[in-house]
Amino acid sequence: MLSFDFKNQTVIVTGGTRGIGRAIAERFLAGGATVIATYTSNELAAEEFKKANAAHEHRVIARKCDVSQYAQVEAFFKELETLCPNGIDILVNNSGIRKDAVLAMMKPEDWNDVVNVNLTGTFNMSKFAVMNMMRKRYGRIINITSPCGEFGFAGQANYAASKAGQVGLTRSLSKEVASRGITVNCVSPGFIGTDLIKDLNEDLRKQYTQQVPLKRFGTPDEVAMCVLFLASKEAAYITGSTLEVTGGL
């Protein structure tokens, strides 16, 4: 039976103070893990996250870290050597941004920003996590991708490219680290009710809802439970895969 018991395990959730990341972080806390949730700039959300989880105050840490910046990630993992001397067990690469525009009108900086956060951020965090996990010959890395990487959506060439890149990175990395007891997988949420899609107008929201066979958007908690499964010891024979949480898209 799946217990989702993460006692004595340490989890990093990037973008872990809001939306899907927060739901994931809180599920791991409920499972007994120590959780380090990163955020880029929203101090208010980080404080609210810590306050809401005060019951787990000895097991919840929020740290400011821009995952797209290699030097910041390196410094973050250096700090973890003191904070978590027993190492990291699980990394969830959840940080992601959108800056939509049709490609012909897309600003180069908007292309770069999305790819740097979503894809390069996954590389930066995974690189240091793998070096940490290899020492204990155990680890779980879960990358939050998107069906957009497979299907593509108009106005989201940068986002689609970054998410397709995550899947390719996952497949390659899973083969590199399998012999060290580390699994690497993706969870691919479809339309989930978070801030990332709050700017959709009502017509688009209705249109997208009609495309989903289950006729509704998913919830962050429904994504979180899939992440916990892939992070569990029971999922030891699953690696290099993508678990879709899309309502049937």
Buried (B, 14 or more C-beta within 10 A) or exposed (E): EEEBEBEEBBBBBBBBBBBBBBBBBBBBBBBBBBBBBBBBEBEEBBEBBBEEBEEBEEBBBBBEBBBBBBEBBEEBBEEBEEEBEEBBBBBBBBBBBBBBBEEEEBEEEBBBBBBBBBBBBBBBBBBBBBEBBBEBEBBBBBBBBBBBBBEBEEBBBBBBBBBBBBBEBBBEBBEEBEEBBBBBBBBBBBBBBBEBBEEBEEEEBEEBBEEBEEEEBBBBEBBBBBBBBBBBEBBEEBBBBBBBBBBEB
